[in-house]
Amino acid sequence: MVSEYLLTMKKRAPKTRNGLRASSRDRQASLIVAAASLFAAKGFNGTTTKEIAKAAGVSEALVFKHFPTKRTLYAAILAEKVTVNELLETLEAAAHTHDDHRVFTMIASYRIRPGVDSTLLRLLLFSALEGHELSEMFFGKHHKVFYDHLATYIRTRIEEGAFRPVDPLLAARAFIGMVVHHRLLHEIFGVPMHQSHEDTVATYVDLFLTGLIKIPTGHQTPGRHAR
């Protein structure tokens, strides 16, 4: 129902220079911004439509006019903030050329970048803790899509003999989990960065690929002694 509503809403708002239509889109945008901020601070269940209306400077009736339920508003926030399609297309191009370093760097850089808005991460955490039905949609669009793509790539590189034989899904989760933990430390707990974003990404990628790349027969793994 949420998806159907969003599609219908988009069909009803064709591109036009009409002042009323533009004003309507502006109001929807302001509602999305206000709701995202409140949901990230208080959670989905802890936020009321009355609070959203007050934060956006409109009446509660106007909120319901644009978004009949909090769920449709929450879905609109996801559609607005979760924009990974362009990244995935570029990721596929790097994967096609078997550029391991670029594939992992792109994923880490997308998560670890200067000026990133922590709202989306807070929304994800709240949605999981509250356990409402939209949490699965949130997780699927914002995290699982990366697990799936990266696991597929790792599996392919294992079959080609470039990576060690490990569980592809666990390996993908390990890498993304490392990056997400970094975000939790710095965006949620406020731990200060001690390296630049670029150096941080490079370090994580190098550490992970060093453990994943298959060592040719006859080469001794650094740090291990032959028995």
N, C-alpha and C positions, 0 to 999 in steps of 0.2 A: 504493500500500500504506500509505503514511503517513496519507493522508486517511482511508482505510477504518479504520485502527486508531484514529484519534482519534474518529471517529464512533462506533465500537463502544465505546470507553472512556466516552464521554459517555452512551451508552444504558445502560451498566452501572452508572451512578452517578446514579440518580434522586434527586430532592429528598426528603430525609428528615431526621429529627432523631436518627436512630440514631447513637449515639456512635462506633461503629466506622467507619461511612461517613464521618462528619465527620473522624475521625482520618486516614483514608485520603486524603481530599482535602487535608488539611493537609500530609501527607507529600509528596504530589505537588507541592504549591505550594512547599514547602521545597526539593525537588529541582530544580524549575524555576529558582528564585532562585539556588541554588548553581551550577547548570550554566551559567546565563546569565552569571554573574560570571566563571566560569573560561573559558568560550568567548570572552568579550570580552577577557580578559587574555592567553590563550594560544592561541586559535584552536580550531577544531573538531578538527583533526588532532593538536594538541598537548595535548589534554585527554583524560584516561582516565576510565573509569567509576569506577575506584578512587578517583581524586581527587575526583570528584563526590560519591561516597558519604561520604568523609571530611569534605568541606566541609559536607555536610548532616547529618552526625552519625548516619548509618545504615550498614547493611551493604551491600556491593556487590550481594548477592543481592536485597536489597529494591529497589535501583535497577532491576534487570532485571525484577522483579515488576511494577513500574509502567510501565517503559519498556523493552521488549525490546531496543532498539538505541539507540545515540546519535542516530541519525537521527530516531527517533520522539520523543525528548526534545527535539531541536532544533526539530522541527515544533511541538511543544507550546509552546516558547518563543515562536515566531512567533505562534501563535494567542493567546497571553497578552499579548504586547507590541504587536503590530501592530493597533491599534484605530482605523481610519480611516473606518469606515462612517458614524458619526454626523456626522463632519466633511463627508464627501462629500454627505450629504443636505442639510446646511445650505448647502454650496457650490452645489448645484443650485438651491436657492431663490434665492440671490443672482444666479446666472447667468440665471435666468428673468426677473429684473427688469432685466437688463443693467447691474447695479451693478458697473462695472469695478473701482473702487477697493476695494470690499468683497471681491470675488473674489480679487484679488491679495493683499490684506491678510490674509485668512483663511489662505491657503496659507503666506505668510511667517510669520505669527504662530504657526502650528502647529509650524513648524520652529524658530523663534527665540522661545523663551519662557524665563522664569526657572525655575531648578530642574529643567531637563530632564535626564533620565537619558541619559548618553552610551553606555550599554551597547548599545543598539540600533544606533547608528552604528558602534561598534566591531565588532559582530557582522557588520554588512553589509560592512565593509571586509575582515574576515578571510575571510568566505565567498567574496568575489570573488578575493582573493589565493590562497586555497587551491584554488579552482576545483572544489569538490565540487558534487554535483548539486542540493543545496538552495539554492545561491546564486541560481539563476534564480527559484525560488519566492520567496525573500526579496526580490529586486529587484522582482519583479512586484507583490508586495503592498505594498511600502514606498515605491517610487519611481515605477515605470512607471505606476501608477494615477493619479498626479498629472500626469505628462506627458500622458497620454491625455486626461484631463478638461480640462486647461488648453489643450491644443492644439485640442480640439474647440471650446472657448469662443472662443479667438482666431480660429479659422477662421470661426465664425459672425459675429463682430464685424467681420471683414474684409469678408465678403459684404454686411453691412449698411452698409458705408462708414464705420464708426467708427474702424477701425484701418487703418494703412498696409498695402499688399499685401506681406506678408513670408511666409516659410515658417512655418506655424503650429507645427510640431513643433520646429523650431530655436528659435523664439521661446520656446516653453514650456521647452525645455531650458536656454535662456540664463537665464531667470528663476530656475528651480529650482536651476540650477548655481550661481548667484550666492549663493543662500541656503545651499546645502550647503557652499560654500566658506567662508562665514561660520562655519558650525558646525565645520568642520575647524579653522579658526584658533583658535576659542575653547574648543572641547570636547576636541580632540585635542592641539593644540600649546600650549594654555594661554595664548594671547594675551589680555590683560585687555580687557574691554569699556570703551570710552571714552564711550559713550552708553547711555542706558537701552534696554531691549529694545523698548519702544514707539516711541521715537524712531528706533531702528535700522530697525525694520520700515517705518515711515513714509517714511524716506529711500530705502530700496531700492525701495519701491512707486512713489514719486513719480519717481525716476530712470528706472525702467523704463517707466512709462506715458507719461512725457514723450516718450520716443523711439518709442513705439508708436502713440500717438493720431495720427490723420490730421489734418494741418494743412489747414484750408479753403483753397481756391484764392484767391490774392490776398494771403494772409498770409505774411510772411517768417519763416522759421525763425530763432529766436534764435541769435545767434552766427555766422550766415552772411551774407555780403554779396552783394547783387545784382550780377550781372555785366553 
